[in-house]
Amino acid sequence: MVREILRLKDELHAVILAHYYQDSIIQEIADIRGDSFELSRRARDVDAEVIVFAGVHFMAETAKILNPGKTVLLPDMNAGCSLAESAPAHLFERYRAMHPDHLAVTYINCTAEVKALSDIICTSSSAESIIEKIPSDTPILFSPDKNLGAYMRHKTGRPMLLWQGVCTVHEQFSAQRIQALRQRWPGAEVIAHPECEGVVLRMADFIGSTSALLRYVLESDVRRFIVATEAGILYEMQKTAPEKEFIAAPPDNACACNICDYMKVNTLEKLYLCMRNRSPEIHIDDALRRRALRPIERMLELADADEVSAAQILSEISLPYSGAQGKSASL
């Protein structure tokens, strides 16, 4: 199957993108691996006719938004996301209408429809930098992850309204069981993704996005880590730092809740079949795509913008919010 996937990749002039939470065999054959920010950035620049996205639905949608002329394939359309599902577009629009003076900073884990209703998209890698570039007198609505939003409130000191969504994987980690592991392995550091609950983040030695966690374990002198994020990342950690030990943080029950069922819906066989059949393919209405594109572009632009450039980017955002039709017109 691997040989056939590689043959089809050449035949389709395709590139395979894989999130770090995918199964190790899929990560191994991918051309590009990364977290949601890195994959968003790289998807914009890939030289290929077909993008095969081994991730979840909102990631493949983002790739299509950035690459309207390319075919974007997703191995299984059921690869969803609990955060994206927690923010249906009609409820999000209603919430925006209730707070028209708030600038909507929305985590990338959301649908294309919610992106189109937002002012700026962010990732866990870019959220802090983006929020700090927003004028202090501008109120912020942060969605959909309440844990990441609460962490950003703590880091930046900015008051923000938080949509009450959670990642079902990161919500499940048990602080008590992590502490027990710490006692069992003195000297081990706890590293955590900011989607975790505050009680877990407060006991962490390092908090960061998936890519930041990878950099940290590579550069740190510590030899053992308790990792509070989706267990798929341990493959890349062990690969980049084979001399170190990585322990998956346990959930608060007996299930394998540190595994994202949505991510693991994708399999090697489904990857092969989607390339062979050129299906399932991501399709997005072009009017919706164009509305969703600008908030993503703002994220990519603000990530490297200086103070003057950031002010120019933010000045184009029209507040107060006037509903979907008004938003479409202003963008």
BAVEXRO-758893 format. One record per residue (C-alpha): x, y, z; residue in one letter. Coordinates in pm, whole numbers, padded with zeros to 5 digits, always signed. Each point is the difference from the previous one (the first is absolute). Example, Ala and Ser with C-alpha at 12.3 -4.5 7.8 and 13.67 -1.06 7.14 Angstrom:
BEGIN
+01230-00450+00780a+00137+00344-00066s
! end
This chain:
BEGIN
+00000+00000+00000m+00286+00237+00078v+00156-00068-00340r-00334+00069-00169e-00048+00324+00196i+00342+00121-00107l-00070-00101-00361r-00336+00182+00005l+00167+00304+00153k+00227+00028-00302d-00283-00076-00242e-00228+00267+00151l+00281+00252+00054h-00121-00002+00360a+00139+00100+00337v-00099-00176+00323i-00046+00217+00309l-00031-00171+00338a-00072+00134+00346h+00221-00119+00284y-00300-00180+00150y-00029-00243-00290q+00115-00362+00025d+00376-00039-00028s-00006-00175-00341i-00196+00289-00149i+00238+00253+00153q+00293-00197-00140e-00114+00013-00363i-00125+00361+00011a+00191+00270-00186d-00083+00260+00263i-00077-00056+00369r-00102+00271+00239g-00251+00156+00235d-00298+00197-00129s+00196+00326-00043f+00292-00159-00183e-00231-00200-00226l-00209+00311-00075s+00313+00193-00093r+00150-00278-00209r-00331-00080-00173a-00002+00351-00142r+00337-00053-00171d-00002-00363-00115v+00096-00070-00360d-00247-00276-00082a-00324-00054-00187e-00152-00214+00276v+00019+00044+00377i-00071-00315+00198v-00070+00111+00355f+00047-00263+00268a-00166+00193+00279g-00350+00108+00090v-00268+00173-00203h+00063+00361+00103f+00368-00037-00096m-00085-00127-00347a-00254+00282-00035e+00271+00250+00091t+00227-00145-00267a-00280+00036-00257k-00071+00359+00109i+00366+00082-00060l+00023-00203-00323n-00327+00033-00194p+00153-00123-00325g+00136-00322+00148k-00171-00329+00076t-00008-00062+00376v-00068-00355+00115l-00084-00120+00352l+00025-00375+00067p-00323-00004+00203d-00265+00273+00018m-00089-00120+00349n+00332+00132+00132a-00160+00285+00193g+00097+00203+00306c-00181+00046+00332s+00099+00368+00009l-00137+00067-00348a-00320-00185+00090e-00038+00207+00316s-00045+00320-00201a-00278-00037-00261p+00003+00296-00236a-00358+00112+00073h+00066+00014+00375l+00335+00170-00050f-00158+00268-00217e-00268+00059+00261r+00267+00035+00268y+00193+00248-00213r-00316+00203-00048a-00039+00014+00380m+00350+00152+00028h+00036+00216-00313p+00285+00212+00137d+00222-00302+00068h+00269-00103-00246l-00034-00373-00069a+00327-00190+00036v-00081-00359-00087t+00213-00309+00048y+00064-00180-00328i-00185-00308+00132n-00330+00115-00150c-00203-00037-00319t+00038+00212-00312a-00334+00165+00084e+00127+00110+00343v+00327+00120-00151k-00203+00216-00240a-00181+00156+00298l+00329+00077+00180s+00241+00292-00019d+00327-00183+00063i+00084-00370+00011i+00273-00117+00235c+00173-00321+00102t+00147-00098+00335s+00338+00104-00147s-00114+00346-00107s-00279+00093+00246a+00215+00188+00252e+00186+00203-00262s-00324+00093-00178i-00186+00100+00317i+00288+00218+00114e-00016+00192-00330k-00368+00090+00046i-00052+00346+00159p-00061-00031+00373s-00330+00189-00020d-00147-00247-00253t-00210-00269+00174p+00061-00353-00122i-00227-00300-00051l+00215-00314+00005f-00147-00323-00139s-00052-00292+00014p+00253-00142+00252d-00064+00132+00352k+00320-00159+00138n+00228+00159-00260l-00193+00326+00045g+00044-00009+00378a+00371-00066-00044y+00027+00294-00240m-00180+00221+00253r+00260-00102+00256h+00296+00049-00236k-00104+00332-00151t-00202+00154+00283g-00276+00075-00248r-00363-00043+00110p-00179-00209-00260m-00342-00158-00042l+00048-00373-00044l-00211-00240-00203w-00049-00312+00213q+00143-00265-00232g+00259-00264+00093v+00218-00263-00164c-00125-00332+00134t+00354-00140+00005v+00169+00286+00188h-00294+00035+00239e+00048-00358+00126q+00347+00016+00154f+00012-00076+00373s+00213+00234+00211a-00004-00254+00282q+00132-00280-00220r+00261+00229-00158i+00120+00088+00351q+00025-00371+00080a+00219-00047-00307l+00215+00290+00113r+00057-00169+00336q+00082-00325-00174r+00250+00170-00231w+00179+00276+00196p+00158+00250-00234g-00250-00058-00281a-00150+00319-00139e-00367+00045-00081v-00058+00167-00337i-00349+00092-00110a-00201+00139-00289h-00197+00316+00090p-00329-00174-00090e+00036-00184+00334c-00197+00109+00305e+00150+00262+00229g+00067-00250+00279v+00230-00194-00235v+00165+00312-00143l+00079+00129+00350r+00206-00309+00073m+00182+00001-00335a+00368+00088-00031d-00055+00111-00359f-00312+00094-00196i-00005+00033-00376g-00146-00090-00335s+00078-00337-00153t+00301+00142-00186s+00117+00188+00310a-00014-00321+00205l+00214-00173-00263l+00258+00278+00004r+00008+00001+00378y+00072-00371+00044v+00269+00017-00268l+00179+00295+00161e-00052-00086+00368s+00264-00174+00213d-00275-00196+00175v-00011-00369-00092r-00358-00098+00090r-00330+00173-00079f-00365-00056+00091i-00186+00121-00307v-00352+00144+00038a-00124+00011-00355t-00124-00250-00259e+00219-00309+00017a+00080+00002-00373g+00262+00266+00063i+00214-00250+00191l+00106-00161-00329y+00155+00322-00128e+00154+00077+00340m+00164-00342+00020q+00119+00034-00358k+00162+00341+00054t+00137-00073+00349a+00054-00380+00017p+00220+00025+00309e-00288+00141+00208k-00307-00160+00154e-00356+00117-00059f-00296-00104+00212i-00356+00065-00116a-00195+00188+00267a-00293-00214+00116p-00366+00097-00030p-00235+00009+00299d-00151-00342-00074n+00096-00339-00142a-00065+00085-00364c+00264+00097-00258a-00124+00360+00012c+00344+00141-00079n-00060-00131-00352i-00206+00218-00237c-00255-00232-00159d-00060+00258-00274y+00368+00004-00101m+00021-00376+00009k-00298-00035-00237v+00261+00043-00274n+00183-00324-00076t+00265-00105-00250l-00264-00184-00202e-00228+00305-00013k+00295+00216-00102l+00070-00239-00287y-00367-00022-00105l-00053+00376+00000c+00301+00042-00227m-00104-00285-00227r-00359+00124-00027n+00079+00374+00030r-00274+00010+00261s-00118+00119+00252p+00077+00347-00130e-00049+00326+00189i-00233+00246-00174h-00077+00350+00129i-00233+00257-00152d+00222+00274-00141d-00185+00287+00168a+00041-00174+00337l+00363-00081-00079r+00081+00364-00070r-00164+00114+00325r+00192-00264+00197a+00329+00078-00173l+00061+00350+00133r-00005-00092+00373p+00251-00278-00075i+00219+00238-00200e-00007+00244+00292r+00133-00275+00225m+00287-00073-00239l+00074+00371-00049e-00018+00093+00370l+00232-00282+00100a+00298+00192-00145d-00137+00356-00001a+00169+00289+00177d-00206+00256+00195e-00069+00223-00301v-00093-00288-00231s-00222-00156+00266a-00188+00328+00044a-00062+00015-00375q-00127-00358-00010i-00231+00056+00296l-00131+00332-00134s-00187-00177-00279e-00219-00191+00246i-00345+00156+00017s-00161+00030+00344l-00266-00004+00128p-00092-00334-00147y-00309+00030-00220s-00085-00363-00073g+00101-00245-00269a-00117+00219-00287q+00176+00304+00134g+00309-00207+00068k+00002-00131-00355s-00021+00350-00138a+00275+00141+00222s+00239-00281-00082l
! end
